[in-house]
Amino acid sequence: MFFPEEWRTTKQLASHFSLLATTQLQQKHLDNFLLVEAEAISEESNQAWETERQLQELQTAVYQAVDLPHPVKCNGHDICGLLKHGMLKLKFRVVQLKETCILFEIDIERLVGQNQKALYVKPLEDLGQTSRKF
């Protein structure tokens, strides 16, 4: 089956199989080591992702807490936004401005009988500048 130049001695065969067994054992240990390392890296990666997810949830919660919905509404109107853009006089009639002032407990007794919108808008603007309501 083999040519004479291919023949090996018992010692050569034993050495060859010993080397083959050692190489396979080393490869098995290397595979196990790489598997353990991959699992460790995967676990670290999972922990990092989980930490990042928790931080993003916290950030979202903080942003939602800081960016509260607008608190000053009157009959469905955003009083703050109207004041900010100078639209309060245009949007409301004198009667509505009086009601808004009463709603925010602004003393308007000195203004009773006055029909100028600016007289009712001014106290609302002052309230907006001095209060955190707006």
Summary of the structure (lengths in Angstrom):
residues: 134
radius of gyration: 40.9
end to end distance: 99.7
largest distance: 128.2
contacts: 278
relative contact order: 0.07
helix: 72%
strand: 3%
